[in-house]
Amino acid sequence: MKDHQSLNAESLVVAAGRQRAPGSPLNVPLVPASNFILGGDREYVRGDGTDTWDALETVIGGLEGGNALVFSSGMGAIASVFDQLAAGSVIALPDECYQGTVGLAEDGQAKGRWTVKRIAVEDTDEWIRACNYADLVWLESPSNPMLRISDVKAICAAPRKPGALLAVDNTFATPLNQRPLELGADFSVQSATKYIGGHSDMLAGVVSTSSPGLLEGLKATRVYAGATLGSLEAFLALRGIRTMALRLERAQKTAMELASRLEAHPQVTITRYPGLASHPGHELARAQLGGFGTIISFDIQGGAEAADAMCTSVGLIQHATSLGAVESTMERRAAVHGQEHLPPSMLRLSVGIENVDDLWDDLEQALERGAK
Ligand SMILES: *Cc1c(COP(=O)(O)O)cnc(C)c1O
């Protein structure tokens, strides 16, 4: 049996974190427990974890090329990274990123914990300058929801102020398409609610790092702030990650095809997908990502009203938020609280694993109905 680190990612997600003792089940059993009989390796779950956490962390750490720690949600993971900052720190945050991250940063700034500097996703020079003064450089690429691309490699390679931390929200790319730790990031963060879980049935988050010191700091935050993953969620995340490579491969192939068809549709005014040659970040995405992902953002004629009509006209595609699941989901992002600044007719489509022609038929009939 090859060492897991030398396996390709598609094999690693299947093989890592398994039980190997004769007579044991192939999968780590779901064990609802808070505490254990004293005298063994584990006493209490918040501090000592469970076999399922360990297995999940082994798989994700293997994919990211570091050590992983699981949390109760993506935001639990992100807040734990922010918790590593000393009072009065400066955070460099993209001018577009996940609204929960923006909210957390602004909330902490309002409470006097840190100051936040927003930098355009694509402004590599400004990011490189920020590495000299910021205590936390936070990247998210591709960005949510406009799919803008940062030059992650160049920014990770820039000299940083001593002690400064660089984190990448790797939720949209997943470690199958982008491995920030290998480029020099201190943290790679994912909402495991999305591609890892993959079935819209749980929340989880994960932070990976290759620094033992940073790992200890995060572990302390997990123990003290207590954003710990539930037993069922850990089991479902592990179940989900076994098929993540397969799901992603299928969904991003379909996304490429749907993006091309949307771009050619007369009712669609802009199609944003990093795989399209027309995307402003296409060349960078090609150089830096293993795949272009499963999210498409597109604007249609007829404004918010037409976009709302389209959302209620789709059948196979679910009118729902979130992303990265087996089922395709779509929503008008400007209708989301705090996202009113986005183009009014912009629809964010998360492509699932359904048949490409069935998905296209659904989009096409909904576009036609929205046009009336
Ligand atoms: C969903 C999401 C999060 C937050 O994750 P939760 O699991 O919902 O807490 C963070 N970043 C990105 C890019 C996301 O899409």
Ligand as a Chemical Component Dictionary entry (heavy atoms), coordinates in Angstrom:
data_LIG
# 
_chem_comp.id                   LIG 
_chem_comp.type                 NON-POLYMER 
_chem_comp.pdbx_formal_charge   0 
_chem_comp.three_letter_code    LIG 
# 
loop_
_chem_comp_atom.comp_id 
_chem_comp_atom.atom_id 
_chem_comp_atom.alt_atom_id 
_chem_comp_atom.type_symbol 
_chem_comp_atom.charge 
_chem_comp_atom.model_Cartn_x 
_chem_comp_atom.model_Cartn_y 
_chem_comp_atom.model_Cartn_z 
_chem_comp_atom.pdbx_ordinal 
LIG C1 C1 C 0 -20.183 29.285 2.541 1  
LIG C2 C2 C 0 -18.879 29.969 2.556 2  
LIG C3 C3 C 0 -18.262 30.311 3.774 3  
LIG C4 C4 C 0 -18.924 30.080 5.115 4  
LIG O1 O1 O 0 -19.104 28.727 5.390 5  
LIG P1 P1 P 0 -20.258 28.167 6.370 6  
LIG O2 O2 O 0 -20.005 26.713 6.350 7  
LIG O3 O3 O 0 -21.559 28.580 5.773 8  
LIG O4 O4 O 0 -20.059 28.791 7.710 9  
LIG C5 C5 C 0 -17.015 30.912 3.709 10 
LIG N1 N1 N 0 -16.415 31.196 2.542 11 
LIG C6 C6 C 0 -16.989 30.899 1.364 12 
LIG C7 C7 C 0 -16.284 31.238 0.100 13 
LIG C8 C8 C 0 -18.237 30.281 1.326 14 
LIG O5 O5 O 0 -18.805 30.005 0.148 15 
# 
loop_
_chem_comp_bond.comp_id 
_chem_comp_bond.atom_id_1 
_chem_comp_bond.atom_id_2 
_chem_comp_bond.value_order 
_chem_comp_bond.pdbx_ordinal 
LIG C1 C2 SING 1  
LIG C2 C3 SING 2  
LIG C2 C8 DOUB 3  
LIG C3 C4 SING 4  
LIG C3 C5 DOUB 5  
LIG C4 O1 SING 6  
LIG O1 P1 SING 7  
LIG P1 O2 DOUB 8  
LIG P1 O3 SING 9  
LIG P1 O4 SING 10 
LIG C5 N1 SING 11 
LIG N1 C6 DOUB 12 
LIG C6 C7 SING 13 
LIG C6 C8 SING 14 
LIG C8 O5 SING 15 
# 
